[in-house]
Amino acid sequence: MESLTRNKLATIFLAFVFLLNGLFFQASNSYAAQNHDELFVYIGDSIMKAKKEDWDSIYQNMKQFEEAFQTVKNKESKVASQVENQLKAVYSALETKNKEQISEALSTLSTSLVNYDAEQNPVDIEKERQKLKVLLPIMEDFKSAVEVEDYGTANRHYQNLQVQWTAVEKIVRAESVATYGEIETKMAFLRIAITQQPQDQEKALNSLAELTTAINNFLTGKETKKASNESYTLRDVVDFISVSIEAIQSNDIKKATTELNQSLIIWPMVEGEVSTRDSKLYSDMETKIPIVISLLSSTNKDTDRATEVLLDLKTRLEPLLTSMSYSYWDAALILLREGLEALLIVATLLAFLRKTNHADKQKWIWGGVAAGVGASALFAILITFLFSKLTAASSREYIEGIVGIIAVIMMITVGMWLHNNTNIKKWNNYIQKYMGKAIATGSLVTFSAISFLAIFREGAETIIFYAGMAPNMELSQLSLGIAIAFVILLVIGFLIIRYSVNIPIRPFFIVATVLIYFLAFKILGMSIHSLQVAGVIPTHSLHDFPHIDWIGLFPSLETFIPQLALFVIICGTSLWIKRNEARL
């Protein structure tokens, strides 16, 4: 389990998906455009390993990279030789065991692979770039209106410019995040210049000139390639807003506007953390920060209104600072539920043997238990070792989403089985069905097989459930939850096995079922949200819909409909089982 927690279990069970992808990759390699995702994964994982100075893992990754590259290499490509040369540079850097040198070599290898991928899978980038030309005539009209100080007309042109920019902004963002941020910032400054009172003609024309330069540079392929070396988070935006509020209250308007201008500059780097979780807040941040700057830059400064708007934005941003996650209690519930079910099965099997005067065969039950635990551990270690390479940052959200949905399907299956066995008579029939056959045939191996399958099933389910949760958990929370559940299971197991303490089956199954359904609902929402962040599925926002992290509820149509369907399935299953129980 230590190996699993160290890797945060993010890749568990994706093994099967990866194997299928591998088969299709080999089969279609000669007939379709080359897919180099696997190669990027090797590099991404190696960059992560370099931070931990895990040189052996990096070396193994590079050997696999080398083998995989040879299978897709186009011998006529000149760029392919660059990839091979950079790979040799990585091997040389590994001999030095210098973290900075190895990281730089890996980064250069990644760049070479990007160039090779672009060569083998060409996209008409120039055609996409030219779509931005639609902005230029609107900007000319805007300039003409500002020059004659017709700000009513200028504002209408700005609104049109904003609409057209929204339609093409993804093209820029895909090519250069830095240029995207530059254009977004200049657009905001334009709005400020024409909405403050009095309007600032010079500021508007200067911002327009800078905006025009940024767009023309992009159209001619001279866009900014790198953003600032500094790394920003949503916390930085909130801090800028907080300092601005304090500055307004201290009547330091210059400092307040400086802080807000800085928040506009870094906003494009962190906006994704907001856009997929609260589209209304995202829209308000895009429009209201410039409005506040206008209020503060006007002759008749409205500091009260500015403070009110900033406090509202800050209040709505702060809940998003806590990343969506699972708690140690969520982790404990999984192991506790699965462990209790395993204990219940083993205890029932042992009691059945005693009641039928076959107590001497209990050792076979314990043998199956030991084998089941061992098999679960091997299963976990094996798939973690094979597929930990899929944890590269570029595919993290995709992995979280897919694995989470697989876990939900498993959870619903288990939940229905638990729900269906809340009836004591059904549970006894379930046990007698399998144990009765074993006793009737006198097969000792069957006793072991029954307990082995029961334990292995619970172990495999536990691994899969954790796989859906672990990517959104702190390692300490996951470890604490497992530890708490383990201690509780030890105590309960001792009482059951040593003193024959009975677990009330019906209450246990009912509580376990509710917990499983709750976690399934939460994981489903968070998994779909991860796919939205990864851009795999679209986001159609539901304004004024609540965003509740602790139950995985997000204000989007794509998360709400599946969760509603899940709720309907749960209710329908409950009614169906209740109706069947009434007939017994």
C-alpha positions as CSV (number, residue, x, y, z in Angstrom):
1,M,0.0,0.0,0.0
2,E,3.0,2.3,0.6
3,S,3.9,2.1,-3.1
4,L,0.3,3.0,-4.0
5,T,0.1,6.0,-1.7
6,R,3.5,7.3,-2.9
7,N,2.2,7.4,-6.5
8,K,-1.2,8.7,-5.2
9,L,-2.9,5.8,-7.0
10,A,-3.7,8.2,-9.9
11,T,-3.1,5.6,-12.6
12,I,-4.8,2.5,-11.1
13,F,-7.1,0.5,-13.3
14,L,-6.3,2.7,-16.3
15,A,-4.1,-0.2,-17.2
16,F,-6.9,-1.8,-19.2
17,V,-7.6,1.4,-21.1
18,F,-3.9,1.8,-21.8
19,L,-3.5,-1.8,-23.0
20,L,-6.3,-1.3,-25.4
21,N,-4.9,2.0,-26.7
22,G,-1.6,0.2,-27.2
23,L,-3.2,-2.5,-29.3
24,F,-5.0,0.1,-31.4
25,F,-1.8,2.1,-31.7
26,Q,0.1,-0.8,-33.2
27,A,-2.7,-1.8,-35.5
28,S,-3.4,1.6,-36.9
29,N,0.1,3.0,-37.0
30,S,0.5,2.5,-40.7
31,Y,-2.9,3.9,-41.6
32,A,-3.4,7.0,-39.6
33,A,-1.6,10.1,-38.4
34,Q,1.1,9.3,-35.9
35,N,0.2,9.5,-32.2
36,H,3.1,10.5,-30.0
37,D,1.1,10.8,-26.7
38,E,2.9,7.9,-25.2
39,L,6.3,9.5,-25.9
40,F,5.3,12.7,-24.2
41,V,4.2,10.7,-21.2
42,Y,7.6,9.2,-20.8
43,I,9.2,12.7,-20.8
44,G,6.6,14.2,-18.5
45,D,7.0,11.4,-15.9
46,S,10.8,11.8,-16.2
47,I,10.6,15.5,-15.5
48,M,8.6,14.7,-12.3
49,K,11.1,12.0,-11.3
50,A,14.0,14.5,-11.8
51,K,12.6,16.6,-9.0
52,K,12.9,13.5,-6.7
53,E,16.3,12.6,-8.1
54,D,15.0,9.2,-9.1
55,W,17.7,8.6,-11.8
56,D,16.9,4.9,-12.3
57,S,13.3,5.6,-13.1
58,I,14.3,8.3,-15.6
59,Y,16.8,5.9,-17.3
60,Q,14.1,3.2,-17.6
61,N,11.7,5.8,-19.0
62,M,14.2,6.9,-21.6
63,K,14.9,3.3,-22.7
64,Q,11.2,2.8,-23.2
65,F,11.0,6.1,-25.0
66,E,13.8,5.0,-27.3
67,E,12.1,1.7,-28.1
68,A,8.7,3.4,-28.7
69,F,10.2,6.1,-30.9
70,Q,11.9,3.5,-33.1
71,T,8.4,2.0,-33.9
72,V,7.0,5.4,-35.1
73,K,10.1,7.0,-36.4
74,N,9.9,8.3,-40.0
75,K,13.4,7.6,-41.4
76,E,13.0,10.3,-44.0
77,S,12.4,13.0,-41.3
78,K,15.3,15.4,-40.5
79,V,13.7,16.3,-37.2
80,A,13.8,12.7,-36.1
81,S,17.5,12.9,-35.9
82,Q,17.2,15.9,-33.6
83,V,15.0,13.8,-31.2
84,E,17.6,11.1,-31.2
85,N,20.5,13.5,-30.5
86,Q,18.6,15.1,-27.6
87,L,17.9,11.6,-26.3
88,K,21.6,11.0,-26.2
89,A,22.0,14.3,-24.4
90,V,19.6,13.0,-21.7
91,Y,21.7,9.8,-21.3
92,S,24.8,11.9,-20.9
93,A,23.2,14.2,-18.4
94,L,22.1,11.2,-16.4
95,E,25.7,10.2,-15.9
96,T,26.3,13.5,-14.1
97,K,23.3,13.1,-11.8
98,N,22.9,16.8,-11.8
99,K,19.2,17.7,-11.4
100,E,19.3,21.0,-13.3
101,Q,21.3,19.5,-16.2
102,I,19.0,16.5,-16.5
103,S,15.8,18.7,-16.3
104,E,17.1,21.0,-19.0
105,A,18.0,18.0,-21.2
106,L,14.5,16.5,-20.8
107,S,12.9,19.9,-21.6
108,T,15.0,20.1,-24.8
109,L,14.0,16.6,-25.7
110,S,10.4,17.5,-25.2
111,T,10.8,20.5,-27.5
112,S,12.4,18.3,-30.2
113,L,9.5,15.9,-29.9
114,V,7.0,18.7,-30.2
115,N,8.7,19.7,-33.5
116,Y,8.7,16.2,-34.7
117,D,5.0,15.8,-33.9
118,A,4.2,19.0,-35.7
119,E,6.2,17.8,-38.8
120,Q,4.4,14.4,-38.9
121,N,0.9,15.8,-38.1
122,P,0.8,19.2,-39.7
123,V,-1.9,21.7,-38.9
124,D,-2.7,24.7,-41.0
125,I,-1.7,27.1,-38.3
126,E,-1.4,30.0,-40.6
127,K,-5.1,29.6,-41.7
128,E,-6.1,29.6,-38.0
129,R,-4.0,32.7,-37.3
130,Q,-5.7,34.7,-40.1
131,K,-9.0,34.4,-38.3
132,L,-7.8,37.2,-36.0
133,K,-7.9,39.6,-38.9
134,V,-11.6,40.1,-38.2
135,L,-10.5,42.2,-35.2
136,L,-8.5,44.8,-37.2
137,P,-11.3,46.7,-38.9
138,I,-13.2,46.9,-35.7
139,M,-10.2,48.3,-34.0
140,E,-9.8,51.0,-36.7
141,D,-13.4,52.0,-36.2
142,F,-12.8,52.2,-32.4
143,K,-9.7,54.3,-33.0
144,S,-11.6,56.8,-35.2
145,A,-14.3,57.2,-32.6
146,V,-11.8,57.8,-29.8
147,E,-9.9,60.3,-31.9
148,V,-13.0,62.5,-32.2
149,E,-14.0,61.7,-28.6
150,D,-17.2,60.0,-29.6
151,Y,-17.1,57.6,-26.7
152,G,-20.7,56.3,-27.1
153,T,-19.7,55.0,-30.5
154,A,-16.3,53.8,-29.2
155,N,-18.1,51.8,-26.5
156,R,-20.3,50.1,-29.1
157,H,-17.2,49.2,-31.2
158,Y,-15.6,47.9,-28.1
159,Q,-18.6,45.6,-27.3
160,N,-18.4,44.3,-30.9
161,L,-14.6,43.8,-30.5
162,Q,-15.2,41.8,-27.3
163,V,-17.7,39.5,-29.0
164,Q,-15.3,38.8,-31.9
165,W,-12.3,38.3,-29.6
166,T,-14.3,35.8,-27.6
167,A,-14.9,33.8,-30.8
168,V,-11.2,33.5,-31.7
169,E,-9.4,33.7,-28.4
170,K,-8.9,29.9,-28.2
171,I,-6.7,30.0,-31.3
172,V,-4.3,32.4,-29.6
173,R,-4.3,30.6,-26.3
174,A,-3.4,27.3,-28.0
175,E,-0.4,28.9,-29.7
176,S,0.8,31.3,-27.0
177,V,-0.5,31.7,-23.5
178,A,1.7,34.8,-23.1
179,T,0.2,36.5,-26.1
180,Y,-3.3,35.6,-25.0
181,G,-2.6,37.2,-21.6
182,E,-1.2,40.3,-23.3
183,I,-4.3,40.7,-25.5
184,E,-6.7,40.1,-22.6
185,T,-4.9,42.8,-20.5
186,K,-4.9,45.4,-23.3
187,M,-8.6,44.8,-23.9
188,A,-9.3,45.4,-20.2
189,F,-7.2,48.6,-20.3
190,L,-9.2,49.8,-23.3
191,R,-12.4,49.3,-21.4
192,I,-11.1,51.2,-18.5
193,A,-10.0,54.2,-20.6
194,I,-13.4,54.7,-22.3
195,T,-15.6,54.1,-19.2
196,Q,-13.8,56.2,-16.5
197,Q,-15.0,59.8,-16.1
198,P,-13.7,61.7,-17.7
199,Q,-12.5,59.3,-20.4
200,D,-8.8,59.1,-21.0
201,Q,-8.2,59.5,-24.7
202,E,-4.4,59.1,-24.5
203,K,-4.7,56.0,-22.4
204,A,-7.2,54.5,-24.9
205,L,-5.1,55.2,-27.9
206,N,-1.9,53.9,-26.3
207,S,-3.7,50.7,-25.2
208,L,-5.1,50.3,-28.7
209,A,-1.7,50.7,-30.2
210,E,-0.2,48.0,-27.9
211,L,-3.2,45.8,-28.6
212,T,-2.7,46.2,-32.4
213,T,1.0,45.4,-32.1
214,A,0.2,42.2,-30.1
215,I,-2.3,41.0,-32.7
216,N,-0.1,41.9,-35.7
217,N,2.8,40.1,-34.1
218,F,0.7,37.0,-33.7
219,L,-0.5,37.2,-37.3
220,T,3.1,37.3,-38.5
221,G,4.3,34.6,-36.2
222,K,6.2,36.9,-33.8
223,E,4.1,36.2,-30.8
224,T,5.5,36.1,-27.3
225,K,6.7,32.5,-26.7
226,K,7.3,32.6,-23.0
227,A,5.3,34.1,-20.2
228,S,6.8,35.4,-17.0
229,N,9.1,33.0,-15.2
230,E,7.0,33.7,-12.1
231,S,4.2,31.2,-11.3
232,Y,0.9,32.6,-10.2
233,T,-2.2,31.1,-8.6
234,L,-5.7,32.2,-7.9
235,R,-4.5,33.1,-4.4
236,D,-2.3,35.9,-5.9
237,V,-5.4,37.4,-7.6
238,V,-7.3,37.4,-4.3
239,D,-4.3,38.9,-2.5
240,F,-4.2,41.8,-5.1
241,I,-7.9,42.4,-4.5
242,S,-7.4,42.4,-0.7
243,V,-4.6,44.8,-0.8
244,S,-6.6,47.0,-3.2
245,I,-9.5,47.1,-0.7
246,E,-7.2,48.1,2.1
247,A,-5.6,50.8,-0.1
248,I,-9.1,52.2,-0.9
249,Q,-10.0,52.3,2.8
250,S,-6.7,54.2,3.4
251,N,-7.5,56.6,0.6
252,D,-4.4,55.4,-1.4
253,I,-6.2,55.2,-4.7
254,K,-3.0,55.0,-6.7
255,K,-1.9,51.9,-4.9
256,A,-5.4,50.4,-5.3
257,T,-5.5,50.8,-9.0
258,T,-1.9,49.5,-9.3
259,E,-2.9,46.3,-7.5
260,L,-6.0,45.8,-9.6
261,N,-4.0,46.4,-12.8
262,Q,-1.6,43.7,-11.7
263,S,-4.5,41.3,-11.1
264,L,-5.6,41.9,-14.7
265,I,-2.1,41.1,-15.9
266,I,-2.0,37.7,-14.2
267,W,-5.6,36.8,-14.5
268,P,-5.2,35.0,-17.9
269,M,-2.7,32.6,-16.2
270,V,-5.2,31.5,-13.5
271,E,-8.6,32.0,-15.1
272,G,-9.0,28.3,-15.8
273,E,-9.4,27.6,-12.1
274,V,-12.5,29.8,-12.1
275,S,-14.1,29.3,-15.6
276,T,-14.8,25.6,-15.1
277,R,-16.2,25.9,-11.6
278,D,-18.2,29.2,-11.6
279,S,-18.8,30.7,-15.0
280,K,-20.8,33.6,-13.6
281,L,-17.9,34.6,-11.3
282,Y,-15.5,34.2,-14.3
283,S,-17.6,36.6,-16.3
284,D,-17.8,39.0,-13.4
285,M,-14.1,39.0,-12.9
286,E,-13.6,39.8,-16.6
287,T,-16.0,42.8,-16.6
288,K,-16.1,44.1,-13.0
289,I,-12.4,44.6,-12.3
290,P,-12.0,47.0,-15.2
291,I,-15.2,48.7,-14.0
292,V,-13.8,49.2,-10.5
293,I,-10.6,50.6,-12.0
294,S,-12.7,53.0,-14.0
295,L,-14.6,54.0,-10.8
296,L,-11.3,54.7,-9.1
297,S,-9.8,56.6,-12.1
298,S,-12.7,58.9,-12.6
299,T,-12.8,62.5,-11.3
300,N,-15.7,61.7,-9.0
301,K,-14.3,58.6,-7.5
302,D,-17.0,56.2,-6.2
303,T,-14.9,54.4,-3.6
304,D,-17.9,52.9,-1.8
305,R,-19.2,51.2,-4.9
306,A,-15.7,50.1,-5.8
307,T,-15.2,48.5,-2.4
308,E,-18.6,46.8,-2.5
309,V,-17.8,45.2,-5.9
310,L,-14.3,44.1,-4.8
311,L,-15.6,42.6,-1.5
312,D,-18.2,40.6,-3.4
313,L,-15.6,39.3,-5.9
314,K,-13.2,38.4,-3.0
315,T,-16.0,36.6,-1.1
316,R,-16.9,34.5,-4.1
317,L,-13.3,33.7,-5.1
318,E,-12.2,32.5,-1.6
319,P,-14.2,29.2,-1.6
320,L,-12.3,28.3,-4.8
321,L,-9.0,28.7,-3.1
322,T,-9.5,25.4,-1.4
323,S,-9.0,22.9,-4.2
324,M,-11.8,20.3,-4.6
325,S,-10.7,17.3,-2.7
326,Y,-11.6,14.3,-0.6
327,S,-11.0,14.2,3.2
328,Y,-9.4,11.6,5.3
329,W,-12.9,10.6,6.3
330,D,-13.8,9.8,2.7
331,A,-10.7,7.6,2.5
332,A,-11.5,5.9,5.8
333,L,-15.1,5.2,4.7
334,I,-14.0,3.3,1.6
335,L,-11.6,0.9,3.5
336,L,-14.0,0.6,6.4
337,R,-16.9,-0.4,4.3
338,E,-14.9,-2.8,2.2
339,G,-13.1,-4.2,5.2
340,L,-16.3,-4.7,7.2
341,E,-17.9,-6.5,4.3
342,A,-14.8,-8.8,4.1
343,L,-14.9,-9.4,7.8
344,L,-18.6,-10.1,7.7
345,I,-18.1,-12.7,5.0
346,V,-15.2,-14.4,6.7
347,A,-16.9,-14.4,10.1
348,T,-20.1,-15.8,8.5
349,L,-18.1,-18.6,6.8
350,L,-16.3,-19.5,10.1
351,A,-19.6,-19.5,12.0
352,F,-21.2,-21.7,9.3
353,L,-18.4,-24.2,9.6
354,R,-18.8,-24.3,13.4
355,K,-22.6,-24.8,13.2
356,T,-22.2,-27.7,10.7
357,N,-19.5,-29.4,12.8
358,H,-16.7,-28.6,10.4
359,A,-14.6,-26.4,12.6
360,D,-11.5,-28.3,11.7
361,K,-11.7,-26.9,8.1
362,Q,-11.4,-23.2,9.3
363,K,-7.7,-23.2,8.4
364,W,-8.7,-23.4,4.8
365,I,-10.8,-20.3,5.2
366,W,-7.8,-18.5,6.7
367,G,-5.6,-19.7,3.9
368,G,-7.9,-18.2,1.4
369,V,-8.0,-15.0,3.3
370,A,-4.2,-14.8,3.3
371,A,-4.0,-15.5,-0.4
372,G,-6.7,-12.9,-1.1
373,V,-4.8,-10.2,0.8
374,G,-1.6,-11.2,-1.0
375,A,-3.2,-11.2,-4.4
376,S,-4.7,-7.7,-3.8
377,A,-1.3,-6.4,-2.8
378,L,0.3,-7.8,-5.9
379,F,-2.4,-6.5,-8.1
380,A,-2.0,-3.0,-6.7
381,I,1.8,-3.1,-7.0
382,L,1.8,-4.5,-10.5
383,I,-0.5,-2.0,-12.1
384,T,1.0,0.9,-10.3
385,F,4.5,-0.1,-11.5
386,L,3.3,-0.6,-15.1
387,F,1.2,2.5,-15.5
388,S,2.6,5.2,-13.2
389,K,4.1,6.7,-16.3
390,L,0.6,8.0,-17.2
391,T,0.7,10.5,-14.3
392,A,2.4,13.2,-16.4
393,A,0.9,16.6,-15.7
394,S,-0.5,17.1,-19.2
395,S,-2.9,14.1,-18.8
396,R,-3.6,14.4,-15.1
397,E,-7.2,15.7,-15.4
398,Y,-8.0,13.2,-18.1
399,I,-6.8,10.3,-16.0
400,E,-8.7,11.6,-13.0
401,G,-11.9,11.8,-15.0
402,I,-11.7,8.3,-16.6
403,V,-10.6,6.5,-13.5
404,G,-13.2,8.2,-11.4
405,I,-16.0,7.2,-13.7
406,I,-14.8,3.6,-13.7
407,A,-14.8,3.8,-9.9
408,V,-18.4,5.1,-9.9
409,I,-19.6,2.2,-12.1
410,M,-18.0,-0.2,-9.7
411,M,-19.5,1.6,-6.7
412,I,-23.0,1.5,-8.1
413,T,-22.7,-2.2,-8.8
414,V,-21.5,-2.9,-5.2
415,G,-24.1,-0.6,-3.8
416,M,-26.9,-2.5,-5.6
417,W,-25.5,-5.8,-4.4
418,L,-25.4,-4.5,-0.8
419,H,-28.8,-3.1,-1.0
420,N,-30.2,-6.3,-2.4
421,N,-28.7,-8.3,0.5
422,T,-30.1,-6.1,3.4
423,N,-32.6,-8.9,3.8
424,I,-31.3,-11.4,6.4
425,K,-32.9,-14.4,4.6
426,K,-31.2,-13.4,1.3
427,W,-27.9,-13.0,3.0
428,N,-28.1,-16.5,4.6
429,N,-29.1,-18.0,1.3
430,Y,-26.1,-16.3,-0.3
431,I,-23.7,-17.9,2.2
432,Q,-25.4,-21.3,2.2
433,K,-25.4,-21.5,-1.6
434,Y,-21.7,-21.5,-1.8
435,M,-20.7,-23.2,1.4
436,G,-23.4,-25.9,1.0
437,K,-21.8,-26.9,-2.3
438,A,-18.3,-27.0,-0.7
439,I,-19.4,-29.2,2.2
440,A,-21.5,-31.5,-0.1
441,T,-18.5,-32.2,-2.4
442,G,-16.0,-32.3,0.5
443,S,-13.7,-30.1,-1.5
444,L,-11.2,-28.4,0.9
445,V,-9.9,-26.2,-1.9
446,T,-13.4,-24.8,-2.4
447,F,-13.3,-23.4,1.2
448,S,-10.2,-21.5,0.4
449,A,-11.5,-20.4,-3.0
450,I,-14.6,-18.9,-1.5
451,S,-12.7,-16.8,1.1
452,F,-10.0,-16.0,-1.4
453,L,-12.5,-14.6,-4.0
454,A,-14.3,-12.7,-1.3
455,I,-11.2,-11.0,0.0
456,F,-9.6,-10.4,-3.4
457,R,-12.9,-8.9,-4.7
458,E,-12.9,-6.4,-1.7
459,G,-9.2,-5.7,-2.2
460,A,-9.6,-5.0,-5.9
461,E,-12.6,-2.8,-5.3
462,T,-10.8,-0.8,-2.7
463,I,-7.9,-0.1,-5.0
464,I,-10.3,1.0,-7.8
465,F,-12.3,3.2,-5.4
466,Y,-9.1,4.9,-4.2
467,A,-8.0,5.3,-7.7
468,G,-11.0,7.5,-8.4
469,M,-10.3,9.6,-5.2
470,A,-6.5,9.7,-4.8
471,P,-5.7,12.3,-7.5
472,N,-7.8,14.9,-5.6
473,M,-6.4,14.0,-2.1
474,E,-3.4,15.1,-0.1
475,L,-1.2,12.1,0.6
476,S,-1.4,12.8,4.3
477,Q,-5.2,12.7,4.2
478,L,-5.2,9.5,2.2
479,S,-2.7,7.9,4.7
480,L,-4.6,9.1,7.7
481,G,-7.9,7.8,6.4
482,I,-6.4,4.4,5.7
483,A,-4.8,4.3,9.1
484,I,-8.0,5.2,11.0
485,A,-10.0,2.5,9.1
486,F,-7.3,-0.1,9.6
487,V,-7.3,0.5,13.4
488,I,-11.1,0.3,13.5
489,L,-11.1,-2.9,11.5
490,L,-8.5,-4.5,13.8
491,V,-10.7,-3.8,16.8
492,I,-13.9,-5.0,15.2
493,G,-12.2,-8.0,13.6
494,F,-10.8,-9.1,17.0
495,L,-14.2,-8.8,18.6
496,I,-16.0,-10.7,15.9
497,I,-13.5,-13.5,15.5
498,R,-12.4,-13.9,19.2
499,Y,-15.7,-13.3,21.0
500,S,-18.2,-14.1,18.2
501,V,-19.7,-10.6,18.4
502,N,-22.4,-10.4,15.8
503,I,-22.7,-7.5,13.3
504,P,-26.3,-6.5,12.7
505,I,-26.4,-7.4,9.0
506,R,-29.3,-5.2,7.9
507,P,-28.2,-2.0,9.5
508,F,-24.7,-2.6,8.3
509,F,-25.7,-3.1,4.7
510,I,-28.1,-0.1,4.8
511,V,-25.4,2.3,6.2
512,A,-22.8,0.9,3.8
513,T,-25.1,1.3,0.8
514,V,-25.9,4.9,1.7
515,L,-22.1,5.7,2.0
516,I,-21.3,4.0,-1.3
517,Y,-24.1,5.9,-3.1
518,F,-22.9,9.2,-1.5
519,L,-19.3,8.7,-2.6
520,A,-20.4,7.6,-6.1
521,F,-22.4,10.8,-6.5
522,K,-19.4,12.9,-5.3
523,I,-16.8,11.1,-7.4
524,L,-19.0,11.3,-10.5
525,G,-19.3,15.1,-10.3
526,M,-15.6,15.6,-9.7
527,S,-14.6,13.2,-12.4
528,I,-16.7,14.9,-15.0
529,H,-15.4,18.2,-13.8
530,S,-11.9,16.9,-14.3
531,L,-12.7,16.0,-17.9
532,Q,-14.1,19.5,-18.4
533,V,-10.8,21.0,-17.1
534,A,-8.9,18.7,-19.5
535,G,-11.1,20.0,-22.4
536,V,-12.4,16.5,-23.2
537,I,-16.0,17.6,-22.7
538,P,-17.6,21.0,-23.0
539,T,-19.0,23.2,-20.2
540,H,-22.5,24.6,-20.4
541,S,-22.9,26.6,-17.2
542,L,-26.0,26.8,-15.0
543,H,-26.1,30.3,-13.6
544,D,-27.2,30.6,-10.0
545,F,-26.8,26.9,-9.5
546,P,-25.0,26.0,-6.3
547,H,-21.3,24.9,-6.2
548,I,-20.8,22.5,-3.3
549,D,-17.4,20.9,-3.2
550,W,-18.0,18.4,-0.4
551,I,-20.7,16.6,-2.4
552,G,-19.1,17.1,-5.9
553,L,-21.8,19.5,-7.1
554,F,-20.8,21.9,-9.9
555,P,-22.9,24.5,-11.8
556,S,-22.7,22.9,-15.2
557,L,-25.2,20.9,-17.3
558,E,-22.6,18.1,-18.0
559,T,-22.2,17.3,-14.3
560,F,-25.8,17.9,-13.3
561,I,-27.4,15.6,-15.8
562,P,-25.3,12.5,-15.0
563,Q,-25.7,13.1,-11.3
564,L,-29.5,13.4,-11.7
565,A,-29.5,10.2,-13.7
566,L,-27.5,8.5,-10.9
567,F,-30.0,9.7,-8.3
568,V,-32.9,8.4,-10.4
569,I,-31.1,5.0,-10.7
570,I,-30.6,4.8,-7.0
571,C,-34.2,5.7,-6.2
572,G,-35.5,3.2,-8.8
573,T,-33.2,0.4,-7.5
574,S,-34.4,1.1,-4.0
575,L,-38.1,0.9,-4.9
576,W,-37.5,-2.3,-7.0
577,I,-35.6,-4.1,-4.2
578,K,-38.2,-3.0,-1.6
579,R,-41.0,-4.3,-3.8
580,N,-39.2,-7.7,-4.1
581,E,-38.6,-7.9,-0.4
582,A,-42.3,-7.4,0.2
583,R,-43.0,-10.5,-1.8
584,L,-40.7,-12.7,0.4
